[in-house]
Each structure stands twice: as C-alpha cells, then as structure tokens.
Amino acid sequence: MLGTAIALATAVLVIRGGEVVGPHLSLIGNYLPGYTVSWLGAALGLLYGLLTGFVGGFAFATLRNIAVVLYLRWIWTRFQHHVANDLLDRLS
C-alpha cells in the first residue's frame, strides 16, 4: 500500500505538471535513493514501497510467530507439570 501511494502521488504530480506538491513530494528522495518526481520515480517509489512493506510484514510475522511459540511452550510446560503432579499425588 505504501508503494502504491507513493507511485500514485508521483503519477498525479507528473500528470499535473509538478505545481501542486512538487517541493514536498521530492523530499521523499532523501529516504529513497534515486527517487525523483518523474515516471521513473513513480516506478522506484512502487518498488521501494513493495520492498519496505514486505520486509516490515515479514518482521512483524516473525515476531508474532516467536511470541506464539514461546506462549505455547509455556502452556505445554505448565501442562506437563500438572500431569506430573497428578501422577505423584496418586502414587503417594
């Protein structure tokens, strides 16, 4: 979505002639190397946005998966202790 927004904003600016948000949109070039307010810039913005979205989504999913694994291991450990305590109570 970020890539689409950057590409769409750049395309609108190029079609209008660069008078509306040109000075502000060109500041994106500070964060995206090679970005300019042109059709090439729209393509680069789309590429950078897709890459950033993928990396961010992958990192979020990885952290979520780690949290779920740790939680499930904690639940499994509690269950094993509970079962072991039940067995020891019966043997006593």
C-alpha positions as CSV (number, residue, x, y, z in Angstrom):
1,M,0.0,0.0,0.0
2,L,2.9,2.3,0.7
3,G,4.4,1.7,-2.7
4,T,1.0,2.3,-4.4
5,A,0.5,5.5,-2.5
6,I,4.0,6.9,-3.5
7,A,3.6,5.8,-7.1
8,L,0.1,7.3,-7.3
9,A,1.1,10.6,-5.8
10,T,4.1,10.8,-8.1
11,A,2.0,9.9,-11.2
12,V,-0.6,12.6,-10.2
13,L,2.1,15.1,-9.8
14,V,3.8,14.3,-13.1
15,I,0.4,14.4,-15.0
16,R,-0.4,17.9,-13.4
17,G,2.9,19.3,-14.3
18,G,4.5,19.4,-10.8
19,E,3.0,22.6,-9.5
20,V,0.9,21.2,-6.6
21,V,3.1,19.2,-4.3
22,G,6.4,19.1,-6.1
23,P,8.6,20.6,-3.5
24,H,7.2,18.4,-0.7
25,L,7.0,15.2,-2.6
26,S,10.6,15.5,-3.8
27,L,11.7,15.3,-0.1
28,I,10.9,11.5,-0.4
29,G,14.2,11.4,-2.3
30,N,16.0,11.9,1.0
31,Y,14.7,8.5,2.2
32,L,14.6,6.6,-1.2
33,P,17.8,6.7,-3.1
34,G,17.3,7.5,-6.8
35,Y,13.7,8.8,-6.4
36,T,12.7,11.8,-8.5
37,V,9.4,13.3,-9.4
38,S,9.1,11.5,-12.7
39,W,7.6,8.3,-14.2
40,L,10.9,6.6,-13.2
41,G,10.4,8.0,-9.7
42,A,6.9,6.5,-9.6
43,A,8.2,3.1,-10.5
44,L,11.0,3.4,-8.0
45,G,8.5,4.5,-5.3
46,L,6.4,1.5,-6.1
47,L,9.4,-0.8,-5.9
48,Y,10.6,0.8,-2.6
49,G,7.2,0.6,-1.1
50,L,6.7,-3.0,-2.0
51,L,10.1,-3.9,-0.6
52,T,9.5,-1.9,2.6
53,G,6.1,-3.5,3.0
54,F,7.4,-7.0,2.5
55,V,10.3,-6.5,5.0
56,G,8.0,-4.9,7.6
57,G,5.3,-7.6,7.2
58,F,7.9,-10.3,7.4
59,A,9.4,-8.9,10.5
60,F,6.0,-8.5,12.2
61,A,5.0,-12.0,11.3
62,T,8.3,-13.4,12.6
63,L,8.0,-11.6,15.9
64,R,4.4,-12.7,16.2
65,N,5.3,-16.4,15.5
66,I,8.1,-16.2,18.1
67,A,5.6,-14.9,20.7
68,V,3.1,-17.6,19.9
69,V,5.8,-20.3,20.1
70,L,7.0,-19.0,23.5
71,Y,3.4,-18.9,24.8
72,L,2.6,-22.4,23.6
73,R,5.8,-23.8,25.1
74,W,4.9,-22.1,28.4
75,I,1.4,-23.7,28.3
76,W,2.9,-27.1,27.4
77,T,5.4,-26.9,30.3
78,R,2.6,-26.0,32.8
79,F,0.5,-28.9,31.4
80,Q,3.4,-31.3,31.9
81,H,3.9,-30.2,35.5
82,H,0.2,-30.5,36.2
83,V,0.2,-34.1,34.8
84,A,3.3,-35.0,36.8
85,N,1.8,-33.6,40.0
86,D,-1.4,-35.6,39.4
87,L,0.7,-38.8,39.0
88,L,2.7,-38.1,42.1
89,D,-0.4,-37.5,44.1
90,R,-1.8,-40.8,43.1
91,L,1.4,-42.6,43.9
92,S,1.6,-41.1,47.4
